[in-house]
């Protein structure tokens, strides 16, 4: 590995450690509001069981999301955004 590249990587790691410890401010920060799962489900008119089946999760997981005990992450969060933005397309794609 080139010395300059290695030095850049080491510096980046030191900066990340300082940010994690609260010793330095992050250069940018993103706040992502959690999706209101209940509102998305009600918007498309499905029961909890139907929506859980659509999302490929258990009803208990869906209830945890709706009651804000847990928040969907990863692919589930992305799918919720798609269902919220374009429910007709999402439902057609998921059922077809």
C-alpha positions in Angstrom: 0.0 0.0 0.0 1.3 3.5 -0.8 2.5 5.5 2.2 0.3 8.5 1.3 -2.8 6.3 1.1 -1.9 4.5 4.3 -1.4 7.9 6.1 -4.8 9.1 4.9 -6.5 5.9 6.2 -4.8 6.3 9.6 -5.8 9.9 9.8 -9.4 9.0 8.9 -9.5 6.3 11.6 -8.2 8.9 14.2 -10.9 11.3 13.1 -13.6 8.7 13.4 -12.4 7.7 16.9 -12.5 11.4 18.0 -16.0 11.8 16.6 -17.2 8.6 18.3 -15.8 9.8 21.6 -17.4 13.2 21.2 -14.1 15.0 21.0 -14.7 16.3 17.5 -17.8 17.3 15.5 -18.9 15.2 12.6 -18.4 17.0 9.2 -22.0 16.1 8.3 -24.9 14.5 10.0 -28.0 12.9 8.6 -31.3 12.7 10.5 -33.7 10.1 9.1 -37.2 10.2 10.4 -38.6 6.7 11.1 -41.5 5.7 8.9 -44.9 5.6 10.5 -45.6 2.0 9.8 -49.2 2.1 10.9 -49.9 5.0 8.6 -48.4 3.2 5.7 -50.4 0.0 6.4 -53.6 2.0 6.9 -53.0 4.0 3.7 -53.1 0.8 1.6 -55.9 -0.7 3.6 -54.4 -4.0 4.8 -54.8 -5.7 8.2 -51.8 -6.3 10.3 -51.7 -9.9 9.3 -51.9 -9.1 5.6 -49.3 -6.3 5.8 -46.9 -8.5 7.8 -47.2 -11.2 5.1 -46.6 -8.6 2.4 -43.5 -7.4 4.3 -42.4 -11.0 5.0 -42.2 -10.4 8.8 -44.1 -11.8 11.7 -47.2 -10.0 13.0 -45.3 -9.5 16.3 -42.5 -7.7 14.5 -45.0 -5.5 12.7 -46.7 -4.7 16.0 -43.4 -3.7 17.5 -42.8 -1.3 14.6 -46.3 0.2 14.9 -45.9 0.7 18.6 -42.4 2.2 18.2 -40.7 -0.5 20.3 -38.6 -1.3 17.3 -37.8 0.4 14.0 -37.5 -1.3 10.7 -34.0 -1.3 9.3 -32.3 -2.3 6.1 -34.4 -3.8 3.3 -37.6 -3.6 5.4 -37.1 0.2 5.9 -36.5 0.6 2.1 -39.5 -1.5 1.2 -41.7 0.6 3.6 -40.5 3.8 1.8 -41.4 2.3 -1.6 -44.8 1.1 -0.3 -45.5 4.6 1.1 -44.4 6.5 -2.0 -45.9 4.2 -4.6 -48.3 1.8 -3.0 -49.9 0.7 -6.3 -46.6 -0.2 -7.9 -45.3 -1.9 -4.8 -48.4 -4.0 -4.3 -48.5 -5.0 -7.9 -44.8 -5.9 -7.8 -45.1 -7.9 -4.6 -48.2 -9.8 -5.5 -47.3 -10.4 -9.1 
